[in-house]
């Protein structure tokens, strides 16, 4: 590089930096499933962020914050990458956030270091995402985090032979590995492991296969959305529930908006998860009250709203720490080791993995005051991502 | 042996859903030579109407099916008069495909706007929900109902086409529409009635099949290929063809899912390739010169 081009580059960088520093509106690009079968979860990103803004105002420090939403629609890495590029180049966002699906988050990751942009992952739950860039922080959960307590619970409840049925993509494979390692490590047997294609809607043959395997417990993970309801119904209607086969899952299969559709037949299904809408704490009550005041429907609240609410907290902190300048490393450093009480319970950001540590709760579907909820009965305190941290 | 029975019964249930929805499409392609890509969209409208009728109007499942079928036919009337009537039997396939895919996107947009983007369940009445013990395994009661619906639909259509005066006129119009016209058969009325019948069957299939193919705004696109495949494997316009294609594909798909779920749709499309290779016009199709 000769002297001339060096100085042009330096000028350009200077221009870019002063440009962002003097601009008083910091833009945050949120990529979420705003339409299509998974639209509910994108809507929840917005509900969570809106709740944070309603409580803490549109200013972070001295800077106005503006959230710009884009629709990732489905597991479509190419589209998500294009959306992220558009947000970075055209809208000049300083932060990226959201992302429902793992493949989409993986596609965005390479852009972060090029553009020095932090990404707050508010859902995508494959452990390795945070390893793809030092600028990724995650406020949702991982499959390992939620699955290890599930395996421990199954052991404690006396399960001997388990059939694992997971969606055939990143998080599903993670869930299968996490359950297998924990369960077999303590002497249990996994008699069947089915990986189900993502587009499956008819689960009857899979239930029959599980039944024939002689398993006493099923462990499952499917991404929240249309397939989970079909899976639970097939489990009930093919007589596995009546036949005494227990269903264990991460909470993705029994999200609160799906419970009325599953109906009373779902009572007793066990799950381990980091957030229940019915979680009993004053932080959660305040969070739900804010959502309701903002016109949100409490029957539509899911885990993605609380991940987005906490994600917005991190973004505000990052903007304050960097005083509105584009400095991804400083921004990410500012939130490492952060501790606070979220609507889901006490949480912290693990400084080495940049993933959230949180309580995982054992819940069962129960009917309380005529409404089906996930009732928490046991707490696994301060759980890390078990794939990334040993304790 | 038990496993074989298990697979068979799931396969027949899935096949029957495919049959009820696809037979309408098959009739339209066979008779009017219209490749109606919007067929799934009309099935979806049926599903949404039934869901709305049960969940918001609290009517019985049977009434909801009736409302869905009649409602969907009413919705389809303007489409028939303004658009479909112009492309029966004459237009080139490109115009048909562009027009009907346009209608599909239009319906997806409208449905998304009115009912929202989430999945809509169609609650089953007590008698049809829950498991049923059929000796060697437990089966969702609803599957038995679906199989019965498929058998009744196939029989009723066969009687209608083979044994009634309408059927005679219909077959005459298919074989030689010009001659039928000249003999005083009002072919445009035959076409309109057949269109309504095809759409009504689609809506019926959309409702009773909702447990297996759940109703959501992208239903129309998601299953479009599946329905077209049934028609091309069975041969356009043939009841027996659609029935055997549905059962064959249902069997391939279910067996695949049971024995090797990680292969996904591989066995489904493998059997499609084999059949179309051996029978280019479908199992029971006739070549249209």
Interface residues (C-beta under 8 A of the other chain):
Chain A: X35 X36 X37 X39 X40 X168 X194 X195 X196 X197 X199 X200 X201 X202 X204 X205 X206 X208 X209 X211 X212 X225 X226 X229 X230 X233 X234 X236 X237 X238 X239 X240 X242 X243 X257 X261 X265
Chain B: X3 X6 X7 X10 X13 X14 X112 X116 X117 X118 X119 X121 X129 X130 X131 X133 X137 X138 X139 X140 X141 X142 X143 X211 X212 X213 X214 X216 X217 X218 X222 X254 X257 X258 X261 X262 X264 X265
